[in-house]
Amino acid sequence: MTARRPRRLHLNAIYSAAGGALGGWRHPDAPARAGVDVGFVLRQVRRLEDAAFDAVFIADLLAVPDSNPEVIEKVATVNDSLEPLTLLAAISAVTSRIGLIGTASTTYSQPYTLARAFASLDHLSRGRAGWNVVTSLIDAEARNYGAGSHLAHGDRYRRAEEFLGVAYGLWDSFDDDAFVWDAASGRAFREDGIHRLDHAGEFFRVAGPLNIARPPQGRPVIAQAGASEAGRALAGRHGELIFSGASRLDDALEYANELRDRAGRAGRSADDILLFPGVSVVVAPTRAEAEDRFARITALLHPRVALGDLEYWLGNVDLTGYDYDGPLPEFSRTNQSHSQQQRIYDTARRENLTIRQFVQRQLRAENTVVGTPAEVADHLQEWFEAGAADGFNVSFPALPGTLEAFVDLVVPELRRRGLFREAYHGTTLREHLGLPRPPSAHATR
Amino acid sequence: MTRTRPLDFGVLFGPSGHHLAGWRRGNTGAELDPGEAVRLARQFEAAGLTAVFVADVVSVWGEHLDSLSRTTRASYFEPFTLLSALAAATERIGLIATATTSYNEAFTIARKLASLDHISGGRAGWNVVTSVVPLEAANFGRDGHYGHTERYARAEEFVDAVRGLWNTVADDAFPRDKESGIYLDRRGRRPLDHRGAHVSTAGPLNISRPPQGNPVIFQAGASETGRAFAARHGEVIFAAPRDLAEALAYRAGLDDALAAAGRAPADVRVWPLLAPVIGSTEAEAERLRDELNGLLHDDVLRRVVQDNVGDVDFTGFDLDAPLPELPASNRSRSRAASILSLAREEGLTLRELAVRWAGGGVVGTPERVADHIERWAQAGVADGFNLAFPSLPDGADAFVDGVLPELERRGLWRPHYGGTLRETLGLERPGLTVADLVRTNP
């Protein structure tokens, strides 16, 4: 077996309009209306494209969380963000290389609608679309879609599995060479180049065919962030670009190896799955400056919001009645993200943290790297060379400063080390990532 | 009747033209070419046209491969992604997306339109449709369409819910006060908690109130139910009357329906469809029409009528025989009725009928097309027109370079972009402030 490790690492930017940190919108340099200011987004994404980032990624939630109003009134992104597919389509018109990864839920969408929208984005961008497949998180989302509560964990992963199968089938509705556009004969496409799907399953009945030619990439790149058992299983079977929240190298490596192993067991090549741990970066020419920048960003986080964030990840619990200097109380598991809840309890127990200590810990998430360009590059290089990362999902706590600093300081350092491309070589997201273009299910073998 | 406003022109947008054979004589294979889509939108914007309008069907648009494989109706951009891309490449032209109330979720549509409105700086419009093409139902788990009544009952609730979601957030709901750390003024937002027979959604919307307050609502209801629906909700009404008499009757009926809905005729704009086939002489225009129609394959001719009427199979039917009696169906009733009466009144053959349906309209010189526009405008049946250029780029060039200057000379039209689509159309912006919400919901 040849070494599977790619020679270069990949960079994906998590773009959050108001900055990745919950207090980021309060930064003096942040535009007040960042959430809906498309001109600002376009300027940031052009910077990322100038730096030859593989992709920009937009996370999403289909509701304002019904958390404590005292918390919600102090945050930006969940209140006031552009919808991912419309935003990415707008970005596609003013960029030409950078990949465009949008989050969309299999729980509150129909496969025909989503398969079509992503195919359309792939055509508009000439092969740069990616889909971060999520199953949604919170009951508030369910209530926006006519359900009283969120679909049970197992059900929503079975639905996701079926959803993806339908999407793949719909993307193969037309053969790659179906359209001949022969003006002389009047033939637009070959009659034997179009295929109905006629899917009938547990959650969906979809006849097809899709009303758009096969996407330039065959399929948009599938991103996934499976953390629970069901989520990992889905990621192992379908994910090509895997986001992970691991904050320690050994955890990230274990996760990466497990996912590669799962992919192998699903009959996929280890080259077809790329691990992208998340990292939040605050970089400056000197360590002191970086620490100072970081301190100024963390000072923007209102203490009530920090506590609220913990409440949110524990499944929207209420911590206000508890002693902040006492232990983190254990609540019964909710139907929300299981893995996040488990991770928090594990950490709190392992390190015997009080609520206050835990909240302070949140201020400096373990996957935050604060330092000089060399220090940040060291961190990325260590994870990359250890096999824990094929690339990184980079978040920028406050915009535009931390993004500019990363592009101006870290990217050149990675290039000096031969770790990151000098310029794009291909035009599609699959080409940037070195992922194969999937053949159609109808292609003659 | 004197006009107080210049006419508005929407363009039915498709990069290879609207005539079923238009793709064979220009922009061949351009249907999914983003560069050509942007070029056309910029051309229409430079000319001062009011909006681009993206029609839509949530399936391939034709049941029979013999015909479908000879048209552009099997593969086209999805409206919201296309219009968002065009939004980033233009500055002033309106962007109208078709979205069905039958197979979507209200929260998704409210949010996409709000997002498009923000991305475009207030240029979004929503063409509200109910789905009637049989293939659509089968893509969404249904054996057949919702019946006419249920379809409109759902549409009614859906539009209420979408508007309701836009109105969950006040214009000034977000003080975004960096100093105090208060992003949201809690009094400026409320849940919707819409629970109905067809649509349930809690809200609030997770984005600022759209720049236009509410994106502009377009509607094309032509049946009695559809017209009542349009009168309640539509701000711009598409219509497809086949002559001035029918247009007058339509406008009178719409005015009655508006009155019944408590609205005034001035609250809406009516845009009849106009598919101009333009030549520098009458003979040249007729040659162009004949050329386009001559490019229609017999199978396309048969199916274009069949697909519009439904529940009948014209396979092997003689194109040059008169149209047979047709059964009533669950399709768009007004359209089928119009086809039938047209064929009966004029004793048309299938071929003659199909050709009329294939995308040609007013044929002639720029002056003659301008005459048509002027006649309809003066008769009070058109505040604007929805243009369907038979083929591109020539159809657009002929209109922009020939007809628009003529209309400007006649004082019927001039470029008149406002800051938003609402302003261009002269429609009032629905405002909603924190103070309004405090007053109504203390």
Interface residues (C-beta under 8 A of the other chain):
Chain A: G23 W25 R26 H27 P28 A30 A32 R33 G35 V36 V38 L42 L61 L62 A63 V64 P69 I72 E73 K74 V75 A76 V78 N79 D80 S81 L82 E83 L85 T86 L87 A89 A90 I91 S92 A93 V94 Y108 S109 Q110 Y112 T113 R116 A117 A119 S120 L121 H123 L124 S125 R126 A140 R143 N144 Y145 G146 F174 F179 W181 A183 G186 R187 A188 F189 R190 E191 I194 F204 R205 V206 A207 G208 P209 N211 I212 A213 L300 H302 V305
Chain B: A21 W23 R24 R25 T28 G29 L32 P34 V38 V57 V58 S59 V60 W61 L65 D66 S69 R70 T71 T72 A74 S75 Y76 F77 E78 F80 T81 L82 S84 A85 L86 A87 A88 A89 Y103 N104 E105 F107 T108 R111 K112 A114 S115 L116 H118 I119 L135 A138 N139 F140 G141 F174 R176 K178 G181 I182 Y183 L184 D185 R186 V199 S200 T201 A202 G203 P204 N206 I207 S208 L295 H297 V300
